[in-house]
Amino acid sequence: MDTYANDINGLSELLPNGGELIHNLLDEAVAEYPTSSAVRDAKGVWTYTELDEVSKAFSAWLQERGVKPGDRVMAQLPSERELAAYFIGASRAGAIFVPLHPNMKTYHIKSVLQNSEPVLAITVGAQVGKIAELTSIPVLDITEVFPEVLDLVGKPEMTPEREISPEDVAVLIYTSGSTAAPKAVILPHRQVCFASRSLQADLGYSHDDVVFCRFPLSWDYGLYKVLLAILGRSEIVLAGEESDLVLLKRMREVGATIVPIVPSLATMIATLAQRDHENLPPIRIFSNTGAALPAPTIAALREAFPGVKVVRQFGQTECKRISIMPPSEDGQRLDSVGRPLRGTKVFIMDEDGNKLPVGEVGEIVAEGPHVMPGYWNNPEQTARAFRTDPDGVTRLHTGDYGSMDADGYLYFEGRRDDMFKRKGVRMSTIEIEAAAMDIPGVRVAAAIPPAAGRDLTIFVESELGSHVVLRELAQRLEPAKVPAVCKVVADFPLTLHGKNSRQTLVELLEGTAK
């Protein structure tokens, strides 16, 4: 089987009336659970009704400021209750929400301003002046905006000057942009709502769940958690500002039952749980994305939290999610990243665009109602990633490589840049990192492929000596796959989203790190 279509015939349930609007998801939740807790941060909690009221007030505030449907509104703010309300409020006004990570550098913000051409920006503190120097649009401080929004709570709701369509763009999500200018993935209402409902169909968030989210709403992983919590009538805890030292304590206090993770956060939680194994929070699901979760980390989580489900997922912002291993299948096909998202198709293709048979490795290509239209004001990169098949259907060529088994489960091998030949043998950084993580005492690992002037290198966070790590790897890997060099670091450099920062590691190797 070279194609796997997951429940294509059930599209009507996932795509009601051909599409939805983001704020309608909240409308449904308010009608069902108006007084239930919806969103919490370190400062307090809002019910579904309160979240709804602030979102409507922000919509009115935008329209009073002259913001029209299709206008871009940039927000560089901490991931707190207000930002969740502004996201929904921008949807109500028909504006395009542009959330930026609070730590995005001025160099990249300048690029975002040029690319998205927002009509106004909202930030906080010293960032107001820094952004104002880059643009002529109004740059407003949240401490001034929020009181004005609150003054509009309870006032008659304003209706945008034109009807909003599910095909309209709701959000632009910018990549972090490590060396090049960040690019923005276009997220229309229709695709966002479909992906959210499809994920919810497998994850099954419920009214009793508390979702503990450490990730910024500027990253789609965090933003979609707000929508998944709304679909489940759950409570989401925005904990991005919480200290690592009190992470487990905070989870206990709020009664966290679902915790989205990336490998670095998973390792931290497992370590904290080993030190403080009494009165652990009632977590029932850890859901992983961002990078493959090493088997030792999964084992450590399961040991610390008996009965927990560790949900493996794989995806890209360009289509939100490609595959998911349902919680009911936890513990099965341990090397797989799951089956395609409901209502979607996945192909494995060679360099010439031919579909490959079961078991063969090729590029992962996705098709379905979750595939986004492309990149904002970036036709060249859009044409490269979003291609039209002979039937006129848009397919996302991910640049990621993997294979599928006869039952349609996906196996991730790595990105194009992660796969390389050394000593005549084709290999992936993924398998080398997995072998390193199998060594007792190695907490984090990242392999850097060979390039001009350097050989294959493995970075590890460990108390072990580099020679010990290489010796252990030689017992686990073919000779050609054993790195020539091992670098031991005290703390791994991370990206803004908590992933291992390969770019920083490369700079360390090349001596160009700042």
C-alpha positions as CSV (number, residue, x, y, z in Angstrom):
1,M,0.0,0.0,0.0
2,D,1.7,3.2,-1.1
3,T,-1.1,5.5,0.0
4,Y,-3.0,5.6,3.2
5,A,-6.3,7.4,3.4
6,N,-7.6,7.6,7.0
7,D,-11.4,7.8,7.3
8,I,-11.8,9.9,4.2
9,N,-15.5,9.1,4.2
10,G,-16.0,10.7,7.6
11,L,-15.1,14.2,6.3
12,S,-18.6,15.6,7.0
13,E,-18.0,15.2,10.8
14,L,-14.6,16.9,10.6
15,L,-15.6,19.6,8.1
16,P,-19.1,20.7,8.9
17,N,-20.9,22.5,6.1
18,G,-17.6,22.7,4.2
19,G,-15.8,24.7,6.8
20,E,-15.9,26.6,10.0
21,L,-14.6,29.8,11.6
22,I,-12.2,29.7,14.5
23,H,-14.4,31.8,16.9
24,N,-17.4,29.6,16.2
25,L,-15.6,26.8,18.1
26,L,-15.6,29.0,21.2
27,D,-19.3,29.9,20.6
28,E,-20.2,26.3,20.9
29,A,-18.2,25.7,24.0
30,V,-19.7,28.8,25.7
31,A,-23.2,27.5,24.9
32,E,-22.4,24.2,26.6
33,Y,-20.2,25.1,29.5
34,P,-20.4,28.9,30.2
35,T,-19.1,28.8,33.8
36,S,-16.4,26.2,33.4
37,S,-12.7,27.2,33.6
38,A,-11.4,27.8,30.1
39,V,-7.9,29.4,30.3
40,R,-5.5,29.9,33.2
41,D,-2.2,31.6,33.6
42,A,0.0,32.6,36.6
43,K,-2.2,35.6,37.3
44,G,-5.6,33.9,37.3
45,V,-8.3,32.0,35.4
46,W,-11.2,32.9,33.0
47,T,-14.3,30.9,32.4
48,Y,-15.5,30.2,28.9
49,T,-17.9,33.1,29.2
50,E,-15.1,35.5,30.3
51,L,-12.9,34.3,27.5
52,D,-15.7,34.9,25.1
53,E,-16.5,38.4,26.4
54,V,-12.9,39.5,26.2
55,S,-12.6,38.1,22.6
56,K,-15.7,40.0,21.5
57,A,-14.4,43.2,23.2
58,F,-11.0,42.9,21.4
59,S,-12.9,42.4,18.1
60,A,-14.8,45.6,18.8
61,W,-11.5,47.4,19.8
62,L,-9.9,46.4,16.5
63,Q,-12.8,47.6,14.5
64,E,-12.9,50.9,16.4
65,R,-9.2,51.3,15.4
66,G,-10.2,50.9,11.8
67,V,-8.9,47.3,11.4
68,K,-10.7,45.6,8.5
69,P,-11.1,42.0,7.5
70,G,-7.9,40.8,5.9
71,D,-5.7,43.4,7.8
72,R,-2.8,41.9,9.7
73,V,-2.5,42.5,13.4
74,M,0.9,41.7,14.9
75,A,1.2,40.7,18.6
76,Q,4.5,40.1,20.4
77,L,3.3,39.2,23.8
78,P,3.7,36.6,26.6
79,S,1.5,33.6,26.2
80,E,-1.1,34.6,28.8
81,R,-5.0,34.7,28.9
82,E,-5.1,38.0,27.1
83,L,-3.2,36.6,24.1
84,A,-5.7,33.7,23.8
85,A,-8.6,36.1,23.8
86,Y,-6.9,38.3,21.2
87,F,-6.4,35.3,18.9
88,I,-10.1,34.5,19.1
89,G,-11.1,38.2,18.9
90,A,-9.0,38.8,15.8
91,S,-10.9,35.9,14.2
92,R,-14.2,37.6,15.0
93,A,-13.1,40.8,13.4
94,G,-11.9,39.0,10.3
95,A,-8.3,40.2,10.9
96,I,-5.2,38.1,10.3
97,F,-3.5,37.4,13.6
98,V,0.3,37.5,13.5
99,P,1.7,36.2,16.9
100,L,5.5,36.5,17.4
101,H,7.6,34.8,20.0
102,P,8.4,37.3,22.8
103,N,12.2,36.7,22.3
104,M,12.2,37.1,18.5
105,K,15.1,39.3,17.6
106,T,14.8,42.8,16.1
107,Y,16.5,41.6,12.9
108,H,13.7,39.1,12.3
109,I,10.9,41.4,13.4
110,K,12.0,43.8,10.7
111,S,11.7,41.0,8.1
112,V,8.2,40.1,9.5
113,L,7.0,43.7,9.3
114,Q,8.1,43.9,5.7
115,N,6.6,40.6,4.7
116,S,3.2,40.8,6.6
117,E,2.6,44.6,6.4
118,P,0.5,44.8,9.6
119,V,-1.8,47.7,10.2
120,L,-0.8,47.8,13.9
121,A,1.4,46.0,16.5
122,I,0.9,45.2,20.1
123,T,3.8,44.4,22.4
124,V,5.0,45.3,25.9
125,G,7.6,47.4,27.6
126,A,10.9,48.2,25.8
127,Q,9.8,46.3,22.7
128,V,7.3,49.2,22.0
129,G,10.2,51.6,21.2
130,K,12.3,49.0,19.4
131,I,9.5,48.0,17.0
132,A,8.4,51.6,16.6
133,E,11.8,52.4,15.2
134,L,11.3,49.9,12.4
135,T,7.8,50.9,11.2
136,S,5.4,53.8,10.8
137,I,2.3,51.8,11.9
138,P,0.9,52.3,15.5
139,V,2.9,50.2,18.0
140,L,0.9,49.9,21.2
141,D,1.7,48.7,24.7
142,I,-0.5,45.9,26.1
143,T,-0.7,47.8,29.4
144,E,-2.6,50.5,27.6
145,V,-4.5,48.3,25.2
146,F,-6.0,45.9,27.8
147,P,-7.9,48.5,29.9
148,E,-9.4,49.9,26.7
149,V,-10.5,46.4,25.7
150,L,-12.0,45.8,29.1
151,D,-14.0,49.0,28.8
152,L,-15.8,47.3,25.8
153,V,-16.7,44.1,27.6
154,G,-20.5,43.8,27.7
155,K,-21.1,46.4,25.0
156,P,-23.0,45.4,21.9
157,E,-20.9,43.2,19.6
158,M,-19.7,44.8,16.4
159,T,-20.1,43.0,13.1
160,P,-17.2,43.1,10.6
161,E,-18.0,45.2,7.5
162,R,-18.0,42.0,5.3
163,E,-18.9,38.4,6.0
164,I,-16.0,36.2,7.0
165,S,-15.5,33.0,5.0
166,P,-13.9,29.7,6.1
167,E,-11.5,30.3,3.2
168,D,-10.2,33.6,4.7
169,V,-6.8,33.6,6.3
170,A,-7.0,33.6,10.1
171,V,-3.3,33.4,11.2
172,L,0.2,33.8,9.9
173,I,2.7,31.6,11.8
174,Y,6.3,32.7,11.3
175,T,9.2,30.3,11.5
176,S,11.9,31.2,14.0
177,G,14.4,31.9,11.2
178,S,17.8,30.8,12.5
179,T,19.9,32.2,9.7
180,A,17.5,33.3,7.0
181,A,14.5,35.5,7.1
182,P,11.5,33.8,8.7
183,K,8.7,32.7,6.4
184,A,5.0,32.8,7.3
185,V,2.7,29.7,6.9
186,I,-0.8,30.8,5.8
187,L,-3.5,29.4,8.1
188,P,-7.1,29.8,6.9
189,H,-10.0,29.2,9.2
190,R,-11.1,26.1,7.3
191,Q,-7.8,24.2,7.5
192,V,-7.3,25.2,11.2
193,C,-10.7,24.0,12.3
194,F,-10.4,20.8,10.3
195,A,-7.0,19.9,11.7
196,S,-8.2,20.7,15.2
197,R,-11.3,18.5,14.9
198,S,-9.3,15.7,13.4
199,L,-6.8,15.8,16.2
200,Q,-9.5,15.9,18.8
201,A,-11.1,12.8,17.2
202,D,-8.0,10.8,18.2
203,L,-6.8,12.6,21.4
204,G,-10.2,12.9,23.0
205,Y,-9.8,15.9,25.2
206,S,-12.7,16.0,27.7
207,H,-14.4,18.4,30.1
208,D,-12.4,16.9,33.0
209,D,-9.0,17.5,31.4
210,V,-6.5,20.2,32.3
211,V,-4.0,20.9,29.5
212,F,-0.7,22.1,30.8
213,C,0.9,24.1,27.9
214,R,4.5,25.3,28.2
215,F,4.7,26.4,24.6
216,P,4.2,29.9,23.2
217,L,1.1,30.7,21.2
218,S,3.4,32.1,18.5
219,W,4.1,28.4,17.7
220,D,1.3,26.4,16.1
221,Y,1.8,23.7,18.8
222,G,0.7,26.1,21.5
223,L,-1.9,27.9,19.4
224,Y,-3.7,24.7,18.5
225,K,-3.7,23.5,22.1
226,V,-6.1,26.5,22.8
227,L,-8.5,25.2,20.2
228,L,-8.2,21.5,21.2
229,A,-9.0,22.6,24.8
230,I,-12.0,24.5,23.5
231,L,-13.2,21.5,21.5
232,G,-12.8,19.3,24.6
233,R,-14.4,21.9,26.9
234,S,-11.2,21.5,28.8
235,E,-9.1,24.0,30.8
236,I,-5.8,25.1,29.3
237,V,-3.0,26.3,31.6
238,L,-0.6,28.7,29.8
239,A,2.6,28.0,31.7
240,G,5.3,29.4,29.5
241,E,6.4,31.9,32.1
242,E,6.6,29.3,34.9
243,S,10.1,28.5,36.2
244,D,11.6,25.1,35.4
245,L,12.2,24.6,39.1
246,V,8.5,24.6,40.0
247,L,7.3,22.8,36.9
248,L,6.1,19.6,38.6
249,K,4.7,21.5,41.6
250,R,2.7,23.7,39.3
251,M,1.3,20.7,37.4
252,R,0.2,19.2,40.8
253,E,-1.5,22.5,41.8
254,V,-3.6,22.8,38.6
255,G,-4.3,19.0,38.3
256,A,-2.7,18.6,34.9
257,T,-4.0,15.6,33.0
258,I,-2.6,16.3,29.5
259,V,0.9,17.7,28.9
260,P,2.2,18.5,25.4
261,I,5.9,17.9,25.2
262,V,9.0,18.1,23.0
263,P,12.0,15.8,23.8
264,S,13.8,18.4,26.0
265,L,10.8,19.1,28.1
266,A,10.0,15.4,28.4
267,T,13.6,14.7,29.7
268,M,13.2,17.5,32.2
269,I,9.8,16.2,33.5
270,A,11.2,12.7,33.8
271,T,14.2,13.9,35.8
272,L,12.0,16.0,38.1
273,A,9.7,13.1,38.7
274,Q,12.5,10.8,39.6
275,R,13.6,13.3,42.3
276,D,10.1,14.0,43.6
277,H,8.1,10.9,42.9
278,E,5.4,11.4,45.6
279,N,2.1,13.2,44.9
280,L,2.7,13.4,41.1
281,P,0.1,15.2,39.0
282,P,-2.7,13.0,37.5
283,I,-1.2,13.1,33.9
284,R,-3.0,10.7,31.6
285,I,-1.5,11.8,28.2
286,F,1.9,13.2,27.1
287,S,1.7,14.2,23.5
288,N,5.0,14.7,21.7
289,T,5.9,16.7,18.6
290,G,8.9,18.7,17.3
291,A,11.3,15.7,17.1
292,A,11.3,12.0,17.7
293,L,11.0,11.1,21.4
294,P,13.8,8.7,22.3
295,A,12.7,5.3,23.6
296,P,14.6,5.8,27.0
297,T,12.7,9.0,27.6
298,I,9.4,7.3,26.8
299,A,10.3,4.5,29.3
300,A,11.3,7.1,31.9
301,L,7.9,8.9,31.6
302,R,6.0,5.6,31.8
303,E,7.9,4.5,34.9
304,A,7.3,7.9,36.6
305,F,3.6,8.1,35.6
306,P,2.1,4.5,35.7
307,G,-0.6,4.1,33.2
308,V,0.2,7.3,31.2
309,K,-0.2,7.3,27.4
310,V,2.7,8.7,25.5
311,V,1.2,9.9,22.1
312,R,3.7,10.0,19.2
313,Q,2.9,12.6,16.5
314,F,4.5,13.9,13.4
315,G,3.7,17.1,11.5
316,Q,4.6,20.5,10.1
317,T,3.0,23.9,10.5
318,E,2.3,23.7,6.7
319,C,-0.5,21.1,7.4
320,K,-0.5,21.1,11.2
321,R,-0.3,17.3,11.7
322,I,0.6,14.5,9.3
323,S,0.3,11.5,11.6
324,I,-0.7,10.5,15.1
325,M,-0.5,7.3,17.1
326,P,-3.9,7.1,18.9
327,P,-3.7,6.8,22.7
328,S,-5.6,3.5,22.4
329,E,-2.6,2.1,20.5
330,D,0.0,3.3,23.0
331,G,2.8,0.7,23.2
332,Q,2.3,-0.6,19.7
333,R,4.6,-0.2,16.7
334,L,7.1,1.6,18.9
335,D,9.2,2.9,15.9
336,S,6.1,4.4,14.2
337,V,4.9,8.0,14.4
338,G,1.3,6.8,13.9
339,R,-1.2,6.8,11.1
340,P,-2.3,9.7,8.9
341,L,-4.6,12.3,10.4
342,R,-8.2,11.5,9.9
343,G,-9.6,12.6,6.6
344,T,-6.1,12.9,5.0
345,K,-3.8,11.0,2.7
346,V,-0.1,10.4,2.9
347,F,2.2,9.2,0.1
348,I,5.9,8.1,0.0
349,M,7.5,9.4,-3.2
350,D,10.9,9.3,-4.9
351,E,12.8,12.2,-6.3
352,D,10.9,11.9,-9.6
353,G,7.5,12.1,-8.0
354,N,6.7,8.4,-8.2
355,K,4.9,6.6,-5.4
356,L,7.1,4.1,-3.6
357,P,5.9,0.7,-2.3
358,V,5.6,-0.5,1.3
359,G,8.8,-0.3,3.3
360,E,10.8,1.9,0.9
361,V,12.1,5.3,2.2
362,G,11.2,8.4,0.3
363,E,9.8,11.9,0.8
364,I,6.7,12.2,2.9
365,V,3.9,13.9,0.9
366,A,0.6,14.9,2.5
367,E,-2.8,15.7,0.9
368,G,-6.1,16.7,2.4
369,P,-8.2,19.5,4.0
370,H,-5.4,20.3,6.4
371,V,-2.8,21.3,3.8
372,M,-2.3,25.1,4.0
373,P,-2.3,27.3,0.8
374,G,1.4,28.2,1.1
375,Y,3.7,31.0,2.5
376,W,2.6,34.6,2.7
377,N,4.1,36.8,0.0
378,N,6.6,34.0,-0.9
379,P,5.7,32.5,-4.2
380,E,9.0,30.8,-4.8
381,Q,9.0,28.7,-1.6
382,T,5.3,28.1,-1.9
383,A,5.9,26.6,-5.4
384,R,8.6,24.4,-4.0
385,A,6.6,22.9,-1.1
386,F,3.0,23.1,-2.3
387,R,2.6,21.3,-5.6
388,T,-0.4,20.4,-7.7
389,D,-1.0,16.8,-8.7
390,P,-2.5,15.9,-12.1
391,D,-6.0,16.1,-10.7
392,G,-5.5,19.7,-9.5
393,V,-5.2,18.8,-5.8
394,T,-2.5,20.5,-3.7
395,R,0.0,18.3,-2.1
396,L,2.5,19.3,0.6
397,H,6.1,18.0,-0.2
398,T,7.5,18.0,3.3
399,G,11.2,17.6,2.8
400,D,10.9,14.9,5.4
401,Y,11.7,11.3,4.7
402,G,10.1,8.1,5.9
403,S,8.3,4.9,4.9
404,M,4.9,3.2,5.5
405,D,4.0,-0.3,6.5
406,A,1.3,-2.5,4.9
407,D,-1.2,-1.2,7.5
408,G,-0.6,2.5,6.7
409,Y,1.5,3.4,9.7
410,L,4.3,6.0,9.1
411,Y,7.9,5.7,10.1
412,F,10.0,8.9,10.2
413,E,13.6,8.7,9.0
414,G,14.6,12.4,9.1
415,R,14.6,15.6,7.1
416,R,16.5,15.9,3.8
417,D,19.4,17.5,5.7
418,D,19.4,14.7,8.3
419,M,20.1,12.0,5.7
420,F,23.5,11.6,4.2
421,K,26.1,9.1,3.0
422,R,29.3,8.4,4.9
423,K,31.9,5.8,3.8
424,G,29.4,4.7,1.2
425,V,26.6,4.0,3.7
426,R,23.3,5.9,3.7
427,M,22.3,6.9,7.2
428,S,20.2,9.4,9.2
429,T,21.0,11.5,12.3
430,I,17.8,10.1,13.8
431,E,19.2,6.6,14.2
432,I,22.6,7.8,15.5
433,E,20.8,10.0,18.1
434,A,18.6,7.1,19.1
435,A,21.6,4.9,19.7
436,A,23.3,7.7,21.8
437,M,20.1,8.1,23.9
438,D,20.2,4.3,24.6
439,I,23.4,4.8,26.5
440,P,22.7,5.0,30.3
441,G,23.7,8.5,31.5
442,V,23.1,10.3,28.2
443,R,20.2,12.8,28.7
444,V,20.2,14.5,25.3
445,A,21.9,13.9,22.0
446,A,22.2,15.5,18.6
447,A,24.1,14.3,15.6
448,I,25.7,16.8,13.1
449,P,26.2,15.4,9.6
450,P,29.7,15.6,8.0
451,A,30.5,18.7,5.9
452,A,33.5,20.4,4.4
453,G,36.2,20.4,7.0
454,R,34.4,18.3,9.6
455,D,33.4,14.7,10.1
456,L,30.2,13.2,11.7
457,T,29.9,14.6,15.2
458,I,27.7,13.7,18.1
459,F,26.8,16.2,20.9
460,V,25.6,14.8,24.2
461,E,24.5,16.2,27.5
462,S,26.0,13.8,30.1
463,E,28.5,13.2,32.8
464,L,30.1,10.5,30.7
465,G,33.4,11.1,29.0
466,S,33.4,11.5,25.2
467,H,35.5,8.3,24.8
468,V,32.9,6.3,26.8
469,V,30.1,7.6,24.6
470,L,32.0,6.7,21.4
471,R,32.8,3.2,22.7
472,E,29.2,2.6,23.6
473,L,28.1,3.8,20.2
474,A,30.5,1.4,18.5
475,Q,28.6,-1.4,20.3
476,R,25.3,-0.2,18.9
477,L,26.0,1.0,15.4
478,E,27.7,-0.2,12.2
479,P,31.3,1.1,12.0
480,A,30.4,3.6,9.3
481,K,27.7,5.1,11.5
482,V,29.9,5.7,14.6
483,P,30.7,9.4,14.8
484,A,34.3,10.5,14.6
485,V,33.9,13.1,17.3
486,C,31.9,13.3,20.5
487,K,31.4,16.7,22.2
488,V,30.0,16.7,25.8
489,V,28.1,19.8,26.8
490,A,26.7,20.8,30.2
491,D,23.5,22.2,28.8
492,F,22.0,21.8,25.3
493,P,21.3,24.9,23.4
494,L,17.6,25.1,22.5
495,T,15.5,27.0,20.0
496,L,12.7,29.4,21.1
497,H,10.4,26.4,20.9
498,G,12.4,24.1,23.1
499,K,13.9,22.0,20.3
500,N,17.7,21.2,20.1
501,S,19.3,24.1,18.3
502,R,21.4,22.3,15.6
503,Q,22.4,25.7,14.2
504,T,24.1,26.7,17.5
505,L,25.8,23.3,17.6
506,V,27.2,23.7,14.1
507,E,28.4,27.2,15.1
508,L,30.1,25.7,18.1
509,L,31.9,23.2,15.8
510,E,32.9,25.9,13.4
511,G,33.9,28.3,16.1
512,T,31.4,31.0,15.0
513,A,29.1,30.8,18.0
514,K,28.4,34.2,19.6
